[in-house]
Amino acid sequence: MLLGAVSYTLGEILGGPITTTIAAESAPDALRGRYLSLNQLAVSAAGAVAPAVLSGLLSAGGAV
């Protein structure tokens, strides 16, 4: 459990700044705020939806 938590945290530490930089660099100057907010919305929505989806898959069993 600890190894999983550590690897997940390292992934967030390394990946977060990269995705934010890509969103900021690819945006035109006038739309930079929208690009960054959409990037954060995607990350937050995935974090909210993933536990429910994974719990559903786990309860459905290995056949799914």
C-alpha positions in Angstrom: 0.0 0.0 0.0 2.8 2.4 0.9 4.7 1.6 -2.3 1.5 2.3 -4.3 1.0 5.6 -2.5 4.6 6.7 -3.0 4.6 5.8 -6.7 1.3 7.7 -7.3 2.6 10.7 -5.4 5.8 10.7 -7.5 3.8 10.5 -10.6 1.8 13.5 -9.6 4.9 15.5 -8.6 6.6 14.8 -11.9 3.5 14.9 -14.2 1.6 17.8 -12.9 4.1 20.6 -13.8 4.6 19.0 -17.2 0.9 19.0 -18.2 0.4 22.5 -16.9 3.4 23.7 -18.9 2.1 22.0 -22.0 -1.3 23.6 -21.6 0.2 27.1 -21.0 2.7 26.8 -23.8 0.2 25.6 -26.4 -2.3 28.3 -25.6 -2.5 31.7 -27.4 -1.8 34.5 -25.0 -5.4 35.6 -24.9 -6.7 32.1 -24.1 -4.1 31.0 -21.6 -6.4 31.2 -18.6 -9.1 29.1 -20.4 -6.6 26.4 -21.4 -5.2 26.2 -17.8 -8.7 26.0 -16.3 -9.8 23.3 -18.7 -6.7 21.3 -17.9 -7.4 21.6 -14.2 -11.1 20.7 -14.8 -10.0 17.5 -16.7 -7.7 16.5 -13.8 -10.3 17.2 -11.2 -13.1 15.4 -13.1 -10.9 12.4 -13.6 -10.1 12.3 -9.9 -13.8 12.5 -9.0 -15.1 9.9 -11.5 -12.3 7.3 -11.3 -13.1 5.9 -7.9 -16.7 5.2 -8.8 -15.8 3.6 -12.2 -13.1 1.5 -10.6 -15.4 0.4 -7.8 -18.0 -0.6 -10.4 -15.4 -2.6 -12.3 -14.2 -4.3 -9.2 -17.7 -5.3 -8.1 -18.5 -6.6 -11.6 -15.7 -9.1 -11.4 -12.9 -10.3 -13.6 -15.1 -11.2 -16.6 -15.6 -7.5 -17.4 
